[in-house]
Amino acid sequence: IVRELRSSRRLMRSPDHEPFFITDPYIPIARKLTSEQYDKAWPEFSHRHFTGSFIADGMLLLKRREGEKGYQIVQRFEFMNLPVATKQGELF
């Protein structure tokens, strides 16, 4: 998706801002764990195998102003139930 959006980059330029695209998207997991919580959980979860899947019905385009922490929803894009080639990702 990012590669396809990057081709539209020239349409998103403004005189004072160059659009930025994350080239390696990620999903943060347990990002608010403290170091102590992580160290305590690691022995139990380091050897566990995990698989999961989900079906998305759409995606959100988010925008964040420079210097702000929160994101604003710009638009929701509904998927059209078209057949797609799925690729299984791995977290660990």
N, CA, C and O atoms as CSV, one atom per row, in Angstrom:
chain,resi,resn,atom,element,x,y,z
A,1,ILE,N,N,0.834,-1.190,0.000
A,1,ILE,CA,C,0.000,0.000,0.000
A,1,ILE,C,C,0.877,1.250,0.000
A,1,ILE,O,O,0.608,2.218,-0.712
A,2,VAL,N,N,1.940,1.205,0.822
A,2,VAL,CA,C,2.821,2.377,0.913
A,2,VAL,C,C,3.443,2.676,-0.447
A,2,VAL,O,O,3.510,3.831,-0.869
A,3,ARG,N,N,3.897,1.619,-1.132
A,3,ARG,CA,C,4.493,1.840,-2.456
A,3,ARG,C,C,3.499,2.505,-3.408
A,3,ARG,O,O,3.867,3.403,-4.165
A,4,GLU,N,N,2.258,2.070,-3.370
A,4,GLU,CA,C,1.248,2.650,-4.246
A,4,GLU,C,C,0.958,4.102,-3.870
A,4,GLU,O,O,0.770,4.943,-4.750
A,5,LEU,N,N,0.920,4.400,-2.582
A,5,LEU,CA,C,0.667,5.773,-2.139
A,5,LEU,C,C,1.834,6.698,-2.479
A,5,LEU,O,O,1.636,7.867,-2.809
A,6,ARG,N,N,3.046,6.163,-2.396
A,6,ARG,CA,C,4.213,6.997,-2.689
A,6,ARG,C,C,4.196,7.513,-4.121
A,6,ARG,O,O,4.749,8.576,-4.403
A,7,SER,N,N,3.564,6.768,-5.031
A,7,SER,CA,C,3.487,7.229,-6.413
A,7,SER,C,C,2.626,8.491,-6.532
A,7,SER,O,O,2.739,9.226,-7.512
A,8,SER,N,N,1.774,8.741,-5.547
A,8,SER,CA,C,0.924,9.941,-5.533
A,8,SER,C,C,1.548,11.070,-4.731
A,8,SER,O,O,0.908,12.095,-4.500
A,9,ARG,N,N,2.762,10.894,-4.317
A,9,ARG,CA,C,3.442,11.849,-3.439
A,9,ARG,C,C,3.440,13.271,-3.998
A,9,ARG,O,O,3.231,14.231,-3.256
A,10,ARG,N,N,3.666,13.405,-5.276
A,10,ARG,CA,C,3.736,14.744,-5.883
A,10,ARG,C,C,2.424,15.509,-5.733
A,10,ARG,O,O,2.429,16.740,-5.702
A,11,LEU,N,N,1.304,14.798,-5.640
A,11,LEU,CA,C,0.002,15.443,-5.483
A,11,LEU,C,C,-0.212,15.968,-4.059
A,11,LEU,O,O,-1.096,16.792,-3.824
A,12,MET,N,N,0.589,15.494,-3.125
A,12,MET,CA,C,0.405,15.852,-1.713
A,12,MET,C,C,1.367,16.929,-1.236
A,12,MET,O,O,1.312,17.327,-0.073
A,13,ARG,N,N,2.217,17.393,-2.079
A,13,ARG,CA,C,3.205,18.406,-1.684
A,13,ARG,C,C,2.534,19.755,-1.442
A,13,ARG,O,O,1.526,20.101,-2.059
A,14,SER,N,N,3.130,20.491,-0.527
A,14,SER,CA,C,2.750,21.876,-0.326
A,14,SER,C,C,4.052,22.670,-0.261
A,14,SER,O,O,5.116,22.081,-0.070
A,15,PRO,N,N,3.994,23.975,-0.414
A,15,PRO,CA,C,5.239,24.766,-0.431
A,15,PRO,C,C,6.110,24.601,0.817
A,15,PRO,O,O,7.334,24.703,0.735
A,16,ASP,N,N,5.490,24.348,1.963
A,16,ASP,CA,C,6.270,24.265,3.196
A,16,ASP,C,C,6.359,22.867,3.800
A,16,ASP,O,O,6.842,22.706,4.920
A,17,HIS,N,N,5.893,21.849,3.060
A,17,HIS,CA,C,5.902,20.509,3.647
A,17,HIS,C,C,6.083,19.436,2.576
A,17,HIS,O,O,5.413,19.440,1.543
A,18,GLU,N,N,7.000,18.527,2.851
A,18,GLU,CA,C,7.226,17.366,1.989
A,18,GLU,C,C,6.546,16.160,2.635
A,18,GLU,O,O,6.819,15.869,3.799
A,19,PRO,N,N,5.667,15.445,1.921
A,19,PRO,CA,C,4.991,14.289,2.530
A,19,PRO,C,C,5.991,13.217,2.950
A,19,PRO,O,O,7.005,13.012,2.284
A,20,PHE,N,N,5.703,12.535,4.055
A,20,PHE,CA,C,6.555,11.476,4.563
A,20,PHE,C,C,5.755,10.191,4.641
A,20,PHE,O,O,4.620,10.189,5.118
A,21,PHE,N,N,6.338,9.106,4.178
A,21,PHE,CA,C,5.693,7.803,4.231
A,21,PHE,C,C,6.588,6.828,4.975
A,21,PHE,O,O,7.785,6.748,4.700
A,22,ILE,N,N,6.024,6.097,5.902
A,22,ILE,CA,C,6.767,5.056,6.596
A,22,ILE,C,C,7.011,3.933,5.590
A,22,ILE,O,O,6.063,3.406,5.007
A,23,THR,N,N,8.260,3.568,5.388
A,23,THR,CA,C,8.572,2.533,4.409
A,23,THR,C,C,8.522,1.137,5.018
A,23,THR,O,O,8.514,0.145,4.290
A,24,ASP,N,N,8.489,1.052,6.333
A,24,ASP,CA,C,8.447,-0.241,7.003
A,24,ASP,C,C,7.367,-0.200,8.083
A,24,ASP,O,O,7.686,-0.056,9.263
A,25,PRO,N,N,6.086,-0.326,7.696
A,25,PRO,CA,C,5.000,-0.232,8.670
A,25,PRO,C,C,5.133,-1.300,9.762
A,25,PRO,O,O,5.697,-2.367,9.523
A,26,TYR,N,N,4.622,-1.016,10.937
A,26,TYR,CA,C,4.690,-1.955,12.045
A,26,TYR,C,C,3.460,-1.800,12.924
A,26,TYR,O,O,2.745,-0.800,12.855
A,27,ILE,N,N,3.231,-2.804,13.745
A,27,ILE,CA,C,2.155,-2.761,14.726
A,27,ILE,C,C,2.811,-2.889,16.095
A,27,ILE,O,O,3.355,-3.945,16.417
A,28,PRO,N,N,2.770,-1.838,16.903
A,28,PRO,CA,C,3.396,-1.936,18.224
A,28,PRO,C,C,2.610,-2.872,19.130
A,28,PRO,O,O,1.380,-2.834,19.167
A,29,ILE,N,N,3.331,-3.704,19.854
A,29,ILE,CA,C,2.710,-4.650,20.784
A,29,ILE,C,C,3.299,-4.416,22.162
A,29,ILE,O,O,4.520,-4.415,22.322
A,30,ALA,N,N,2.467,-4.221,23.134
A,30,ALA,CA,C,2.885,-4.054,24.528
A,30,ALA,C,C,3.890,-2.919,24.679
A,30,ALA,O,O,4.857,-3.052,25.429
A,31,ARG,N,N,3.685,-1.833,23.999
A,31,ARG,CA,C,4.655,-0.737,24.017
A,31,ARG,C,C,4.698,0.018,25.342
A,31,ARG,O,O,5.657,0.744,25.608
A,32,LYS,N,N,3.680,-0.143,26.169
A,32,LYS,CA,C,3.662,0.581,27.440
A,32,LYS,C,C,4.146,-0.269,28.613
A,32,LYS,O,O,3.990,0.126,29.769
A,33,LEU,N,N,4.728,-1.425,28.329
A,33,LEU,CA,C,5.287,-2.231,29.405
A,33,LEU,C,C,6.495,-1.521,30.007
A,33,LEU,O,O,7.304,-0.930,29.292
A,34,THR,N,N,6.599,-1.588,31.289
A,34,THR,CA,C,7.808,-1.066,31.926
A,34,THR,C,C,8.926,-2.093,31.755
A,34,THR,O,O,8.656,-3.245,31.413
A,35,SER,N,N,10.154,-1.698,31.984
A,35,SER,CA,C,11.281,-2.631,31.898
A,35,SER,C,C,11.100,-3.793,32.869
A,35,SER,O,O,11.420,-4.938,32.547
A,36,GLU,N,N,10.598,-3.496,34.029
A,36,GLU,CA,C,10.372,-4.547,35.030
A,36,GLU,C,C,9.317,-5.547,34.561
A,36,GLU,O,O,9.501,-6.756,34.706
A,37,GLN,N,N,8.226,-5.055,34.006
A,37,GLN,CA,C,7.183,-5.948,33.500
A,37,GLN,C,C,7.708,-6.808,32.348
A,37,GLN,O,O,7.407,-7.998,32.264
A,38,TYR,N,N,8.486,-6.199,31.471
A,38,TYR,CA,C,9.054,-6.924,30.335
A,38,TYR,C,C,9.980,-8.038,30.828
A,38,TYR,O,O,9.877,-9.180,30.382
A,39,ASP,N,N,10.883,-7.698,31.748
A,39,ASP,CA,C,11.829,-8.690,32.272
A,39,ASP,C,C,11.113,-9.841,32.974
A,39,ASP,O,O,11.557,-10.987,32.902
A,40,LYS,N,N,10.021,-9.541,33.641
A,40,LYS,CA,C,9.259,-10.575,34.343
A,40,LYS,C,C,8.513,-11.491,33.360
A,40,LYS,O,O,8.410,-12.695,33.595
A,41,ALA,N,N,7.998,-10.929,32.272
A,41,ALA,CA,C,7.211,-11.694,31.307
A,41,ALA,C,C,8.080,-12.448,30.299
A,41,ALA,O,O,7.646,-13.468,29.763
A,42,TRP,N,N,9.285,-11.972,30.033
A,42,TRP,CA,C,10.116,-12.551,28.981
A,42,TRP,C,C,10.362,-14.059,29.127
A,42,TRP,O,O,10.221,-14.779,28.138
A,43,PRO,N,N,10.722,-14.573,30.315
A,43,PRO,CA,C,10.965,-16.016,30.420
A,43,PRO,C,C,9.755,-16.868,30.021
A,43,PRO,O,O,9.916,-17.944,29.446
A,44,GLU,N,N,8.565,-16.397,30.322
A,44,GLU,CA,C,7.368,-17.173,29.987
A,44,GLU,C,C,7.008,-17.074,28.505
A,44,GLU,O,O,6.642,-18.079,27.895
A,45,PHE,N,N,7.104,-15.882,27.918
A,45,PHE,CA,C,6.621,-15.681,26.559
A,45,PHE,C,C,7.693,-15.836,25.481
A,45,PHE,O,O,7.353,-15.892,24.299
A,46,SER,N,N,8.960,-15.908,25.840
A,46,SER,CA,C,10.025,-15.972,24.836
A,46,SER,C,C,10.000,-17.262,24.029
A,46,SER,O,O,10.512,-17.298,22.910
A,47,HIS,N,N,9.416,-18.319,24.576
A,47,HIS,CA,C,9.400,-19.608,23.871
A,47,HIS,C,C,8.014,-19.982,23.344
A,47,HIS,O,O,7.840,-21.058,22.772
A,48,ARG,N,N,7.055,-19.126,23.529
A,48,ARG,CA,C,5.700,-19.410,23.041
A,48,ARG,C,C,5.595,-19.096,21.552
A,48,ARG,O,O,6.191,-18.138,21.058
A,49,HIS,N,N,4.838,-19.909,20.860
A,49,HIS,CA,C,4.578,-19.670,19.449
A,49,HIS,C,C,3.235,-18.951,19.334
A,49,HIS,O,O,2.290,-19.283,20.049
A,50,PHE,N,N,3.149,-17.982,18.451
A,50,PHE,CA,C,1.910,-17.232,18.283
A,50,PHE,C,C,1.578,-17.122,16.802
A,50,PHE,O,O,2.444,-16.813,15.985
A,51,THR,N,N,0.336,-17.372,16.467
A,51,THR,CA,C,-0.166,-17.081,15.124
A,51,THR,C,C,-1.512,-16.402,15.291
A,51,THR,O,O,-2.212,-16.627,16.279
A,52,GLY,N,N,-1.860,-15.598,14.355
A,52,GLY,CA,C,-3.134,-14.910,14.402
A,52,GLY,C,C,-3.458,-14.335,13.028
A,52,GLY,O,O,-2.576,-14.173,12.185
A,53,SER,N,N,-4.700,-14.039,12.822
A,53,SER,CA,C,-5.101,-13.427,11.557
A,53,SER,C,C,-6.341,-12.581,11.805
A,53,SER,O,O,-7.022,-12.735,12.818
A,54,PHE,N,N,-6.618,-11.700,10.881
A,54,PHE,CA,C,-7.827,-10.895,10.960
A,54,PHE,C,C,-8.206,-10.470,9.553
A,54,PHE,O,O,-7.385,-10.497,8.636
A,55,ILE,N,N,-9.433,-10.087,9.401
A,55,ILE,CA,C,-9.926,-9.576,8.129
A,55,ILE,C,C,-10.326,-8.126,8.357
A,55,ILE,O,O,-11.157,-7.831,9.216
A,56,ALA,N,N,-9.739,-7.235,7.594
A,56,ALA,CA,C,-10.030,-5.808,7.727
A,56,ALA,C,C,-11.099,-5.414,6.719
A,56,ALA,O,O,-11.096,-5.884,5.582
A,57,ASP,N,N,-12.007,-4.554,7.142
A,57,ASP,CA,C,-13.046,-4.079,6.225
A,57,ASP,C,C,-12.748,-2.668,5.727
A,57,ASP,O,O,-13.508,-2.113,4.933
A,58,GLY,N,N,-11.636,-2.085,6.195
A,58,GLY,CA,C,-11.271,-0.749,5.753
A,58,GLY,C,C,-9.973,-0.314,6.398
A,58,GLY,O,O,-9.354,-1.070,7.147
A,59,MET,N,N,-9.569,0.893,6.105
A,59,MET,CA,C,-8.382,1.458,6.735
A,59,MET,C,C,-8.586,2.951,6.910
A,59,MET,O,O,-9.417,3.562,6.237
A,60,LEU,N,N,-7.816,3.532,7.824
A,60,LEU,CA,C,-7.916,4.956,8.122
A,60,LEU,C,C,-6.676,5.686,7.641
A,60,LEU,O,O,-5.558,5.187,7.766
A,61,LEU,N,N,-6.885,6.864,7.094
A,61,LEU,CA,C,-5.790,7.772,6.787
A,61,LEU,C,C,-5.720,8.748,7.954
A,61,LEU,O,O,-6.671,9.483,8.220
A,62,LEU,N,N,-4.578,8.748,8.651
A,62,LEU,CA,C,-4.396,9.589,9.829
A,62,LEU,C,C,-3.410,10.701,9.529
A,62,LEU,O,O,-2.499,10.534,8.718
A,63,LYS,N,N,-3.595,11.824,10.179
A,63,LYS,CA,C,-2.701,12.966,9.997
A,63,LYS,C,C,-2.370,13.523,11.369
A,63,LYS,O,O,-3.227,13.620,12.248
A,64,ARG,N,N,-1.094,13.888,11.533
A,64,ARG,CA,C,-0.656,14.465,12.795
A,64,ARG,C,C,0.113,15.734,12.480
A,64,ARG,O,O,1.037,15.729,11.666
A,65,ARG,N,N,-0.269,16.802,13.121
A,65,ARG,CA,C,0.446,18.067,12.926
A,65,ARG,C,C,1.781,18.014,13.648
A,65,ARG,O,O,1.910,17.368,14.688
A,66,GLU,N,N,2.761,18.688,13.100
A,66,GLU,CA,C,4.081,18.715,13.700
A,66,GLU,C,C,4.001,19.261,15.121
A,66,GLU,O,O,3.376,20.292,15.367
A,67,GLY,N,N,4.636,18.562,16.045
A,67,GLY,CA,C,4.645,18.984,17.437
A,67,GLY,C,C,3.487,18.447,18.260
A,67,GLY,O,O,3.461,18.633,19.477
A,68,GLU,N,N,2.525,17.781,17.621
A,68,GLU,CA,C,1.389,17.213,18.352
A,68,GLU,C,C,1.572,15.710,18.486
A,68,GLU,O,O,2.228,15.079,17.658
A,69,LYS,N,N,0.986,15.140,19.541
A,69,LYS,CA,C,1.086,13.697,19.747
A,69,LYS,C,C,-0.081,12.944,19.122
A,69,LYS,O,O,0.089,11.833,18.619
A,70,GLY,N,N,-1.253,13.544,19.154
A,70,GLY,CA,C,-2.448,12.854,18.682
A,70,GLY,C,C,-2.639,12.940,17.181
A,70,GLY,O,O,-2.198,13.890,16.534
A,71,TYR,N,N,-3.300,11.937,16.643
A,71,TYR,CA,C,-3.613,11.884,15.215
A,71,TYR,C,C,-5.076,12.238,14.990
A,71,TYR,O,O,-5.923,11.981,15.845
A,72,GLN,N,N,-5.363,12.819,13.854
A,72,GLN,CA,C,-6.733,13.112,13.442
A,72,GLN,C,C,-7.084,12.198,12.282
A,72,GLN,O,O,-6.249,11.959,11.409
A,73,ILE,N,N,-8.298,11.687,12.258
A,73,ILE,CA,C,-8.746,10.861,11.134
A,73,ILE,C,C,-9.074,11.782,9.972
A,73,ILE,O,O,-9.918,12.670,10.089
A,74,VAL,N,N,-8.404,11.566,8.854
A,74,VAL,CA,C,-8.652,12.358,7.652
A,74,VAL,C,C,-9.756,11.713,6.834
A,74,VAL,O,O,-10.685,12.383,6.383
A,75,GLN,N,N,-9.644,10.397,6.646
A,75,GLN,CA,C,-10.655,9.696,5.862
A,75,GLN,C,C,-10.605,8.201,6.153
A,75,GLN,O,O,-9.541,7.651,6.438
A,76,ARG,N,N,-11.746,7.556,6.080
A,76,ARG,CA,C,-11.832,6.099,6.191
A,76,ARG,C,C,-12.053,5.549,4.798
A,76,ARG,O,O,-12.914,6.029,4.061
A,77,PHE,N,N,-11.278,4.545,4.439
A,77,PHE,CA,C,-11.405,3.891,3.144
A,77,PHE,C,C,-11.987,2.501,3.359
A,77,PHE,O,O,-11.372,1.657,4.012
A,78,GLU,N,N,-13.152,2.271,2.819
A,78,GLU,CA,C,-13.802,0.964,2.923
A,78,GLU,C,C,-13.239,0.046,1.847
A,78,GLU,O,O,-13.107,0.444,0.689
A,79,PHE,N,N,-12.908,-1.187,2.233
A,79,PHE,CA,C,-12.480,-2.161,1.240
A,79,PHE,C,C,-13.713,-2.689,0.520
A,79,PHE,O,O,-14.812,-2.683,1.074
A,80,MET,N,N,-13.532,-3.137,-0.690
A,80,MET,CA,C,-14.684,-3.479,-1.532
A,80,MET,C,C,-14.896,-4.983,-1.697
A,80,MET,O,O,-15.511,-5.409,-2.675
A,81,ASN,N,N,-14.401,-5.794,-0.763
A,81,ASN,CA,C,-14.561,-7.249,-0.820
A,81,ASN,C,C,-14.055,-7.854,-2.123
A,81,ASN,O,O,-14.601,-8.848,-2.601
A,82,LEU,N,N,-13.019,-7.262,-2.694
A,82,LEU,CA,C,-12.414,-7.813,-3.893
A,82,LEU,C,C,-11.434,-8.908,-3.493
A,82,LEU,O,O,-10.823,-8.826,-2.427
A,83,PRO,N,N,-11.275,-9.931,-4.327
A,83,PRO,CA,C,-10.303,-10.973,-3.983
A,83,PRO,C,C,-8.884,-10.400,-3.962
A,83,PRO,O,O,-8.519,-9.578,-4.803
A,84,VAL,N,N,-8.102,-10.845,-2.994
A,84,VAL,CA,C,-6.722,-10.379,-2.874
A,84,VAL,C,C,-5.807,-11.564,-2.616
A,84,VAL,O,O,-6.229,-12.600,-2.103
A,85,ALA,N,N,-4.555,-11.387,-2.981
A,85,ALA,CA,C,-3.553,-12.392,-2.657
A,85,ALA,C,C,-3.036,-12.063,-1.254
A,85,ALA,O,O,-2.464,-10.994,-1.041
A,86,THR,N,N,-3.231,-12.959,-0.312
A,86,THR,CA,C,-2.803,-12.688,1.055
A,86,THR,C,C,-1.386,-13.184,1.277
A,86,THR,O,O,-0.944,-14.162,0.675
A,87,LYS,N,N,-0.695,-12.490,2.150
A,87,LYS,CA,C,0.666,-12.861,2.514
A,87,LYS,C,C,0.740,-12.926,4.022
A,87,LYS,O,O,0.429,-11.955,4.711
A,88,GLN,N,N,1.153,-14.075,4.535
A,88,GLN,CA,C,1.247,-14.261,5.973
A,88,GLN,C,C,2.486,-13.553,6.491
A,88,GLN,O,O,3.588,-13.786,5.993
A,89,GLY,N,N,2.321,-12.705,7.471
A,89,GLY,CA,C,3.455,-12.030,8.099
A,89,GLY,C,C,3.851,-12.775,9.368
A,89,GLY,O,O,3.099,-13.610,9.873
A,90,GLU,N,N,5.016,-12.470,9.865
A,90,GLU,CA,C,5.489,-13.079,11.096
A,90,GLU,C,C,5.904,-11.989,12.070
A,90,GLU,O,O,6.524,-10.999,11.683
A,91,LEU,N,N,5.561,-12.177,13.321
A,91,LEU,CA,C,5.955,-11.230,14.354
A,91,LEU,C,C,7.233,-11.689,15.051
A,91,LEU,O,O,8.062,-10.865,15.437
A,92,PHE,N,N,7.390,-12.989,15.209
A,92,PHE,CA,C,8.558,-13.501,15.938
A,92,PHE,C,C,9.221,-14.590,15.135
A,92,PHE,O,O,10.224,-15.155,15.572
